[in-house]
Amino acid sequence: MKKNQFEPLDRYEKQIIEDMENDRFVSVKNSKKEVKKYTQLFREASKKDKRITIRVSSNDLEDIQKKAKYTGIPYQTLIASILHQFASGKVQIDM
């Protein structure tokens, strides 16, 4: 039997399904404004003048690529945006 291409679901995907089933997933009001806001953030993050090379696990890269595809942006742009948000203090991680 062929395995479903969408299985297994990751934690993020399972949470989305659970939220939808429990009516916690709602549409964003004024979605055009939200899209414009995030497009601007991605553009700011994509102003590049340095190139880096990093090694990441293939699983992490695949997960990032899936999430980027789901959101409709290139995965490298997503990575650059995350790095920018972290560097600017908008995102923090526990260490």
DOMARKE-254896 format. One record per residue (C-alpha): chain; x, y, z. Coordinates in nm, 4 decimals. Layout:
residues N
> A, X, Y, Z
...
This chain:
residues 95
> A, 0.0000, 0.0000, 0.0000
> A, 0.1379, 0.3409, -0.1003
> A, 0.1880, 0.5842, 0.1847
> A, 0.0092, 0.9176, 0.1588
> A, 0.2527, 1.1877, 0.0466
> A, 0.1290, 1.4118, 0.3268
> A, 0.1964, 1.1618, 0.6055
> A, 0.3253, 1.1787, 0.8637
> A, 0.2088, 1.5231, 0.9607
> A, 0.4491, 1.7345, 1.1605
> A, 0.3547, 1.9043, 1.4888
> A, 0.2713, 2.2336, 1.3136
> A, 0.0381, 2.0656, 1.0641
> A, -0.1343, 1.8633, 1.3360
> A, -0.1890, 2.1833, 1.5360
> A, -0.3495, 2.3556, 1.2353
> A, -0.5902, 2.0652, 1.1858
> A, -0.6756, 2.0572, 1.5566
> A, -0.7339, 2.4339, 1.5596
> A, -0.9599, 2.4135, 1.2557
> A, -1.1615, 2.1291, 1.4077
> A, -1.2051, 2.3248, 1.7329
> A, -1.2952, 2.6546, 1.5615
> A, -0.9746, 2.8221, 1.6766
> A, -0.8576, 2.8793, 1.3212
> A, -1.0062, 3.1997, 1.1859
> A, -0.9609, 3.4009, 0.8716
> A, -0.7430, 3.7082, 0.8929
> A, -0.9390, 4.0280, 0.8673
> A, -0.8165, 4.2632, 0.5965
> A, -0.5999, 3.9940, 0.4414
> A, -0.4786, 4.2279, 0.1651
> A, -0.3272, 4.4564, 0.4289
> A, -0.1660, 4.1584, 0.6042
> A, -0.0208, 4.0275, 0.2764
> A, 0.1183, 4.3731, 0.2013
> A, 0.2701, 4.3938, 0.5508
> A, 0.4475, 4.0582, 0.5228
> A, 0.5539, 4.1232, 0.1644
> A, 0.7281, 4.4373, 0.2884
> A, 0.8954, 4.2409, 0.5686
> A, 1.0206, 3.9837, 0.3205
> A, 1.1503, 4.2545, 0.0897
> A, 1.3390, 4.4191, 0.3742
> A, 1.4850, 4.0867, 0.4765
> A, 1.5830, 4.0073, 0.1200
> A, 1.8082, 4.3125, 0.0720
> A, 2.1244, 4.1102, 0.0644
> A, 2.4842, 4.2172, 0.0352
> A, 2.6605, 3.9175, 0.1930
> A, 2.6586, 3.5512, 0.1038
> A, 2.6923, 3.2766, 0.3637
> A, 2.7152, 2.9009, 0.3468
> A, 2.5721, 2.6889, 0.6247
> A, 2.5150, 2.3202, 0.6767
> A, 2.1735, 2.2108, 0.7990
> A, 2.0155, 1.8703, 0.8381
> A, 1.8296, 1.7490, 0.5338
> A, 1.5170, 1.7012, 0.7486
> A, 1.5257, 2.0629, 0.8664
> A, 1.5751, 2.1886, 0.5121
> A, 1.2874, 1.9756, 0.3833
> A, 1.0610, 2.1067, 0.6608
> A, 1.1582, 2.4662, 0.5828
> A, 1.0989, 2.4102, 0.2120
> A, 0.7535, 2.2620, 0.2813
> A, 0.6580, 2.5565, 0.5005
> A, 0.7891, 2.8035, 0.2452
> A, 0.5916, 2.6339, -0.0305
> A, 0.2797, 2.6411, 0.1877
> A, 0.3199, 3.0144, 0.2455
> A, 0.4045, 3.0787, -0.1204
> A, 0.7508, 3.2247, -0.0775
> A, 1.0935, 3.0907, -0.1768
> A, 1.2588, 2.8952, 0.1037
> A, 1.5754, 3.1050, 0.0949
> A, 1.3640, 3.4169, 0.1378
> A, 1.1928, 3.2535, 0.4357
> A, 1.5290, 3.1682, 0.5942
> A, 1.6578, 3.5220, 0.5333
> A, 1.3404, 3.6648, 0.6875
> A, 1.3739, 3.4484, 0.9977
> A, 1.7380, 3.5500, 1.0378
> A, 1.6477, 3.9158, 0.9923
> A, 1.3700, 3.8964, 1.2517
> A, 1.6055, 3.7289, 1.4979
> A, 1.8858, 3.9793, 1.4330
> A, 1.6464, 4.2714, 1.4808
> A, 1.5096, 4.1307, 1.8074
> A, 1.1609, 4.0526, 1.6757
> A, 1.2121, 3.6795, 1.7346
> A, 1.3869, 3.5327, 2.0358
> A, 1.4883, 3.1773, 2.1108
> A, 1.5552, 3.0149, 2.4438
> A, 1.9125, 2.9053, 2.4966
